[in-house]
Amino acid sequence: MEKYLDQALEIGFVNARIMPVKDLVYVPEYRRFCEENVCGNYDKHPACPPKCGTADELHARMLKYNTALILQTELKLTQFDQALYLAAKREHNLLAEKLMEKLETDGIKDYLFMAAGPWKTNSCLSAYCVDAQKMADSCGLICWGNDGIIRLFSLILVK
């Protein structure tokens, strides 16, 4: 998996890290953010709750994998702009697709993608109830800062 760190950076991610899936912090109470429809996709997108499954079902799905490839992009904004934010999520997920193509070329076909927001048939970290702050802290990344930068994360889990 180490070679995919360099490839992620070459593709355009600002940071990439590897960590064991078992070390991702699962907080089922985070599902309430989905239920409160914070992002506006609850019960609208097939990759979002409740259509994607319960928090426990998604957690069981992710635990079938051993290694998490953490991917990060950044968006600098002087004031929040929804259109730019959505465009940044789209670009982030397109970069992830390029990396997944490299995995598949190398024969890795069994992986799980946790997107930056719902993406096609892929649920986001929030739907999986992954604590992004603890994930970032554990691998030396910034999740939330007071610097006008929005940091987007996605994960590719492999066996």
ChimeraX attribute file (.defattr): number of C-alpha atoms within 10 A of each C-alpha:
attribute: neighborCount
match mode: 1-to-1
recipient: residues
	/A:1	12
	/A:2	10
	/A:3	7
	/A:4	17
	/A:5	18
	/A:6	14
	/A:7	15
	/A:8	24
	/A:9	16
	/A:10	11
	/A:11	12
	/A:12	15
	/A:13	20
	/A:14	13
	/A:15	16
	/A:16	22
	/A:17	20
	/A:18	18
	/A:19	16
	/A:20	13
	/A:21	19
	/A:22	14
	/A:23	13
	/A:24	19
	/A:25	14
	/A:26	18
	/A:27	15
	/A:28	17
	/A:29	9
	/A:30	16
	/A:31	19
	/A:32	13
	/A:33	14
	/A:34	19
	/A:35	17
	/A:36	10
	/A:37	14
	/A:38	10
	/A:39	11
	/A:40	12
	/A:41	16
	/A:42	19
	/A:43	15
	/A:44	12
	/A:45	17
	/A:46	18
	/A:47	22
	/A:48	26
	/A:49	22
	/A:50	17
	/A:51	12
	/A:52	18
	/A:53	16
	/A:54	16
	/A:55	22
	/A:56	14
	/A:57	11
	/A:58	15
	/A:59	18
	/A:60	12
	/A:61	12
	/A:62	22
	/A:63	14
	/A:64	15
	/A:65	18
	/A:66	14
	/A:67	21
	/A:68	26
	/A:69	21
	/A:70	22
	/A:71	27
	/A:72	24
	/A:73	23
	/A:74	17
	/A:75	14
	/A:76	13
	/A:77	13
	/A:78	8
	/A:79	7
	/A:80	11
	/A:81	9
	/A:82	9
	/A:83	8
	/A:84	13
	/A:85	16
	/A:86	13
	/A:87	12
	/A:88	19
	/A:89	23
	/A:90	17
	/A:91	15
	/A:92	23
	/A:93	25
	/A:94	14
	/A:95	18
	/A:96	25
	/A:97	14
	/A:98	13
	/A:99	21
	/A:100	20
	/A:101	14
	/A:102	15
	/A:103	18
	/A:104	12
	/A:105	10
	/A:106	9
	/A:107	9
	/A:108	13
	/A:109	12
	/A:110	11
	/A:111	19
	/A:112	19
	/A:113	23
	/A:114	27
	/A:115	29
	/A:116	27
	/A:117	24
	/A:118	22
	/A:119	19
	/A:120	11
	/A:121	14
	/A:122	18
	/A:123	25
	/A:124	21
	/A:125	19
	/A:126	25
	/A:127	30
	/A:128	27
	/A:129	23
	/A:130	21
	/A:131	16
	/A:132	20
	/A:133	13
	/A:134	17
	/A:135	18
	/A:136	18
	/A:137	11
	/A:138	13
	/A:139	13
	/A:140	10
	/A:141	17
	/A:142	16
	/A:143	18
	/A:144	14
	/A:145	9
	/A:146	6
	/A:147	9
	/A:148	13
	/A:149	16
	/A:150	18
	/A:151	19
	/A:152	22
	/A:153	25
	/A:154	25
	/A:155	24
	/A:156	20
	/A:157	23
	/A:158	21
	/A:159	13
